Amino acid sequence: MAELDIHVGDSREDMAARFAQAWLRAAQGETRPEHHLSFDSFETLAKVLSPRRLELLRALHAQPAASIAALARHLGRDYKRVHEDVEALMAAGLIERPEAGALQAPYAEIRTIIAL
């Protein structure tokens, strides 16, 4: 399973350096894919990755859901709220739905790096 690094508060220079390092590793033949997601602040991250949404991600990681309605039933939550959460997590790249298939959370591990 894939891993995701979430970066919080990085500058553009930090992101550019990360890109350049990945480019160099690829040029040297390293083929391990890297997945990164950046947020401008901890507050933005906390809005996107709330405790309820983290619970939703864990549920989808354990078992993909055929639909938002099925996921809402599994979680015992209101459809409208689950739909809002799924939309936000999909926009952030934390949930995938390949070719209108099952909703899934593809990352086995999410690491957060917060710049001070």
C-alpha positions as CSV (number, residue, x, y, z in Angstrom):
1,M,0.0,0.0,0.0
2,A,1.1,3.5,-0.7
3,E,2.2,6.1,1.9
4,L,1.4,9.8,1.9
5,D,3.4,12.6,3.3
6,I,1.4,15.7,4.3
7,H,3.4,18.9,4.6
8,V,2.1,21.8,6.5
9,G,3.5,25.4,6.2
10,D,6.2,24.6,3.6
11,S,7.5,27.4,1.5
12,R,7.6,27.3,-2.3
13,E,11.3,26.7,-2.0
14,D,10.7,23.7,0.2
15,M,8.3,22.3,-2.3
16,A,10.7,23.0,-5.2
17,A,13.5,21.3,-3.3
18,R,11.3,18.2,-2.7
19,F,10.5,18.1,-6.4
20,A,14.1,18.4,-7.4
21,Q,15.2,15.7,-5.0
22,A,12.5,13.3,-6.4
23,W,13.6,14.2,-9.9
24,L,17.2,13.3,-9.1
25,R,16.1,10.0,-7.5
26,A,14.1,9.1,-10.6
27,A,17.0,10.0,-12.8
28,Q,19.2,7.6,-10.7
29,G,16.7,4.8,-11.4
30,E,14.8,4.9,-8.1
31,T,11.2,3.9,-9.0
32,R,9.4,4.0,-5.7
33,P,6.5,6.3,-6.1
34,E,6.2,9.3,-3.7
35,H,2.9,10.9,-2.7
36,H,2.9,14.3,-1.2
37,L,0.2,16.7,-0.2
38,S,0.8,20.3,1.0
39,F,-1.4,22.6,3.2
40,D,-0.6,26.2,3.9
41,S,-1.4,26.0,7.6
42,F,-2.3,23.6,10.3
43,E,-5.7,25.2,10.5
44,T,-6.4,24.3,6.9
45,L,-5.2,20.7,7.5
46,A,-7.5,20.5,10.5
47,K,-10.5,21.6,8.5
48,V,-9.8,19.0,5.8
49,L,-8.7,16.2,8.0
50,S,-11.1,16.4,11.0
51,P,-11.5,13.5,13.4
52,R,-14.8,12.5,11.7
53,R,-13.1,12.5,8.3
54,L,-10.1,10.5,9.6
55,E,-12.6,8.0,10.9
56,L,-14.2,7.9,7.4
57,L,-10.7,7.4,5.8
58,R,-10.0,4.5,8.1
59,A,-13.3,2.9,7.3
60,L,-12.7,3.2,3.5
61,H,-9.1,2.0,3.9
62,A,-10.3,-1.2,5.7
63,Q,-13.2,-1.7,3.2
64,P,-13.9,0.3,0.1
65,A,-17.6,1.4,-0.3
66,A,-19.7,1.0,-3.4
67,S,-21.4,4.4,-2.7
68,I,-21.6,7.3,-0.4
69,A,-25.0,6.0,0.8
70,A,-23.4,2.6,1.7
71,L,-20.5,4.4,3.5
72,A,-23.0,6.5,5.5
73,R,-24.9,3.4,6.5
74,H,-21.7,1.7,7.5
75,L,-20.6,4.7,9.6
76,G,-24.1,5.2,11.0
77,R,-23.9,8.9,9.9
78,D,-26.2,11.2,7.9
79,Y,-25.8,10.9,4.1
80,K,-25.5,14.7,3.6
81,R,-22.6,15.0,6.1
82,V,-20.8,12.0,4.7
83,H,-21.3,13.3,1.2
84,E,-19.7,16.7,2.2
85,D,-16.8,14.8,3.9
86,V,-16.2,12.6,0.8
87,E,-16.2,15.6,-1.5
88,A,-13.7,17.5,0.7
89,L,-11.4,14.4,1.0
90,M,-11.6,13.7,-2.8
91,A,-10.7,17.3,-3.5
92,A,-7.7,17.0,-1.3
93,G,-6.7,13.7,-3.0
94,L,-7.2,11.5,0.1
95,I,-10.1,9.4,-1.4
96,E,-10.2,7.9,-4.9
97,R,-13.0,6.5,-7.0
98,P,-11.4,4.9,-10.0
99,E,-13.6,5.0,-13.1
100,A,-16.8,5.3,-11.0
101,G,-15.9,2.2,-9.0
102,A,-15.9,1.9,-5.2
103,L,-14.7,4.8,-3.0
104,Q,-11.4,3.9,-1.5
105,A,-8.7,5.4,0.7
106,P,-5.5,4.2,-1.0
107,Y,-3.0,5.2,1.7
108,A,-1.9,2.7,4.4
109,E,0.0,5.4,6.2
110,I,-0.3,9.2,6.3
111,R,2.6,11.1,7.8
112,T,2.4,14.7,8.7
113,I,5.3,17.1,8.6
114,I,4.7,20.5,10.2
115,A,7.1,23.3,9.5
116,L,7.7,25.6,12.4
